[in-house]
Amino acid sequence: MAGKACCGLPGGHYTAAMPKRRVDAEAFFRRLAAANPDPRGELDYINPYTLLVAVVLSAQATDASVNKATEPLFKIADTPQKMLALGEDRLKDYIRTIGLYNTKARNIIRLSEMLIRDHGGVVPQDREVLQTLPGVGRKTANVVMNVAFGASTIAVDTHIFRVGNRSGLAPGKTPDEVEGMLEKRVPEKYKRNAHHWLILHGRYVCKARKPDCLNCAVSDLCAYRGKPTA
C-alpha cells in the first residue's frame, strides 16, 4: 500500500508516581531519531481519503484489526464516490470486526457525502475543516494533517498521553494539555516525526503495564520514578 500511519485511542493512563524534574527534550528526540531515522505508522492506506477512513476506524480498535478490514475494502472503495457506491450496509460487512462499526460506517458514509458536496471529493488540508467531518475529532485531524500533508501536528493518542506523562516530557491531565506541552517542548526540527516516534515508543517500549526501561534509549533522560535500577 502507499503508506502506513499511526494512531490509537484518545486519552489513556500511566502508572506509578508522577515525575517532577524537567526532561531534556532535545536529547530525548535526538536519541529517538538516531534509533529510527524514518519512523512510519502502522495503519495501511493508499491516499489521503483512505488514510482518513482508516483513522476514523481506528478509534478504540487496534491498527492490526483495522488493516485486516481495510485491505479488501480499499480494493473496491478508495475514493468518496466509490464508498458511496458501496453503501452503508455493504460497508458494515467489511468492518463489522471493528468495534463500534455501525456508528463508524454511518460516519464514513456521511463524511464521504460531505467531501463530495463541499470539497470536490478531496480531503481538505485544514485541521479545523477536517474536524467538521462526521467522526473526525482533533486527534484524527492531526494524524491526517501530519501523515497525508506533512504538517508538524502531534496527535495525542493513549500511547503519547502515557509517554508524555510518565516520562515528564509533556505532563497533562487531558490529551489537549499534553498536545499543548509537546507543541511547546518538541524542538522544531523534530516536530514532523515526533508523533510517530512517541507512538512507537509507547507501543513497543514504554508500554502501559510493563515499560521496558532496561532497553529504553531515553531511560536516563526519563523522569519516571518507577524505573527498575537493574
C-alpha angles and dihedrals in degrees: 000000000000095000151317133253137190131236143136143163125329117244120010141171140256134202141239129009120342117250121248107191125082116254123228098243094186093056091040094059095036089062095044089050092049091052094046113017095176108034119192132192124236104234114101118228141158105205139350092283095053089045089055091049092047093051092048089052093048096068106117090355136094122255089236093057091047093049091051091054098041098048093078093029096058091049089070103022115040098136133051090249093054091046091055090048088053091053134210097279094052091043088058090056089060098045104033091111088065121085118259090012095158093058092040093051090051092049093048092052092047095047089048089054091050093048090054095042100042107021108031091254092299126123106243119240094222126095096211092049091048089055090061089067118097113266094011116120130170095278093052092046091050092052092051093046091050101041103032100034106024097243118157093240124141118214109205110215127164092282096051091043090055096044093046092053101035095048096040090235093120114358118191142146095229136032089251091055092049090048090051092051092049091050088057099040108037110091111244095244090059100043096090092063101024091099092059097040092053096045094048091045091052094044099049108019114016092045122177101245103025117017113203095229094159090062097037119121092210100038095119091050094048118097095208107136096202095069117130114244097217 
